[in-house]
Every structure is written in C-alpha cells, then in structure tokens.
Amino acid sequence: MPDMLKSTLEFLLKLVPARFRTDIPVVPVVRLSGVIGATTPMRPGLMLSNTARALERAFETRNARAVALIINSPGGSPAQSHLIFRRIRQLAAEKNLPVIAFIEDVGASGGYMLACAADEIICDPFSIVGSIGVVGGSFGFPKLMEKLGVERRLYTSGERKAMLDPFQPEKPEDVKRIKAIQKDIHEHFIALVEERRGSKLKNSEKKTLFSGEFWTAQTAIEFGLADSIGDLRSTLRERYGEKVRTPLISTERTFFGRKIPGFTSLENLTRQPGLVADLLAAVEERAWWSRYGL
C-alpha cells in the first residue's frame, strides 16, 4: 500500500468516533450498588427487574472484550442476589465474554454472591469481602401490647400461617423452623461459592470462610475469596491498552426511584405516609451498611 494512501486512511480513521471504531477495545461497565432486594417503591434496591436491561446492553456492546462489574453492596435478598448472578452467567456464556468484578467498599453476603458471577474478583485494599452466611431478624412487641392494653386479633387458616408474628410471644418451634430455612439457604450459598471459586479456596479454612465472617481485601485474597488488589481504570488499561473505552451502562431508573423535590420537613412526612415508609427503609438500609463498619 503506497505511503500516501496509508497515511490518508489513518487520518480518515481518526475522524471516525471512537464508539464506531473496531480497532479500539471496549469494556462496558455496570455498577451494582446498594442493598439487594425490594425496599419501598421510592427506594428500590438492586433487583433483576432494574438491572437486567443494563446487563444485556453491556454484553451486547459492539467490540466488547470483557464486561466489568463495579460492586458495592452489603447484601440483602438471597433470591434477588441469585437471580442477578444467574443472568450475568447466562449472558457471559451466550456472548463468550469474560467478566471482571471490582469491589469497592463492600462485597459482602449477597454482594459477594454478585462478585462470584465474575471470572475474576479485584478489590481495593480497604474493601470488605465475605460474610458468606444468612441473617434475618425482626422485633417483638407482646409485652408492649400488654402494657398499652391493646388486644391482638389475628385470623388465619393454617396452623403456621402466623409464624413469628411480632405481636405474639416467640415460639421455640417457629425459631427452629426459620433456622432450618436459613440453613438450607446457607448450604446453597456455600455450594455456589465453591463452584465459582473452586480450587482457589483455601480448604483448611473452609469452616471459617463460611461462618459469616468478613475480611479486608488482602485476607480475602489469601483465603481465595478474591484474586488481587487493583482498580478498574489501571487494570483495564494494563490489559487492553491505554485507549480502552469503558462506557458506563446505567441501570434503569423510574420516577419512583428518584428523589422527590421538597422532601425536607417532618410536616411533609406526616402528610405523605409513603415517605414515612421511605424513611424507615433508609434506616434499614443504613443498618445493612453499618454491619461492616460503614
């Protein structure tokens, strides 16, 4: 090819927008951040329904060499965690693309399950990783009801339908039942981690690994729960070159997922009962993060 023609083609190529060029590698990025599962309509957590489209768009990106996940989640619903996990694995298999997870503050419990959907888990030195276990809790008010002189009237069909009702005394058989359910979920979680992490896990520490405990990044790496220390920008540039494009594929947001203008006073809260539930959901979400010292 004559030098002049080659130079002309190179010049014309530079005029083509980067997103249309096949010579520039692309690694689309999906951010999975927050508590997993439904909270209130105005504070939706991570769910398959609001992440599926972003994941599909990421894996369908032209010239994609891999898909990167930014994970920052203290966990939440086991079912929603697993549904998102499965969708990521299905898309990775269909498109034959590697998946790289980058954990920020926390990748714990259900958040760690999301990380396990990746072929490689990379952490910040200060990341919190692990918490492979199951937790559930509520409050009990029977003594308060008695003190206030309030009578609880509950009508059911089915002897276990009112199991763990917070306004009735706790029954040992109900606690035994809920613990059996938690044990079953925990065993499935353990099996998922063992399948995805395989021989990387330190066998001598498995009892500790699956105790629900969590660690900082370096210890998690030593246990085989994560692979290395790093950050998204440096890692992807090192692997795919300085020109690698990393478009952020945003998750869908509805009107109910946005802040409501004027949400500033207690008076507004009392006038809009839905916002009271939203505030309580925010407190609960704060409790999830606080478990990891954040």
C-alpha positions, 0 to 999 in steps of 0.5 A: 500500500503506497505511503500516501494512501496509508497515511490518508486512511489513518487520518480518515480513521481518526475522524471516525468516533471512537464508539464506531471504531473496531480497532479500539477495545471496549469494556462496558461497565455496570455498577451494582450498588446498594442493598439487594432486594425490594425496599419501598417503591421510592427506594428500590434496591438492586433487583433483576427487574432494574438491572437486567436491561443494563446487563444485556446492553453491556454484553451486547456492546459492539467490540466488547472484550470483557464486561466489568462489574463495579460492586458495592453492596452489603447484601440483602435478598438471597433470591434477588442476589441469585437471580442477578448472578444467574443472568450475568452467567447466562449472558457471559456464556451466550456472548463468550465474554469474560467478566471482571468484578471490582469491589469497592467498599463492600462485597459482602453476603449477597454482594459477594454472591454478585462478585462470584458471577465474575471470572475474576474478583479485584478489590481495593485494599480497604474493601470488605469481602465475605460474610458468606452466611444468612441473617434475618431478624425482626422485633417483638412487641407482646409485652408492649401490647400488654402494657398499652392494653391493646388486644391482638386479633389475628385470623388465619387458616393454617396452623403456621400461617402466623409464624413469628408474628411480632405481636405474639410471644416467640415460639421455640418451634417457629425459631427452629423452623426459620433456622432450618430455612436459613440453613438450607439457604446457607448450604446453597450459598456455600455450594455456589461459592465453591463452584465459582471459586473452586480450587482457589479456596483455601480448604483448611479454612473452609469452616471459617470462610463460611461462618459469616465472617468478613475480611479486608481485601488482602485476607480475602485474597489469601483465603481465595475469596478474591484474586488481587488488589487493583482498580478498574481504570489501571487494570483495564488499561494494563490489559487492553491498552491505554485507549480502552473505552469503558462506557458506563451502562446505567441501570434503569431508573423510574420516577419512583426511584428518584428523589422527590423535590421538597422532601425536607420537613417532618410536616411533609412526612406526616402528610405523605405516609409513603415517605414515612415508609421511605424513611424507615427503609433508609434506616434499614438500609443504613443498618445493612451498611453499618454491619461492616463498619460503614 
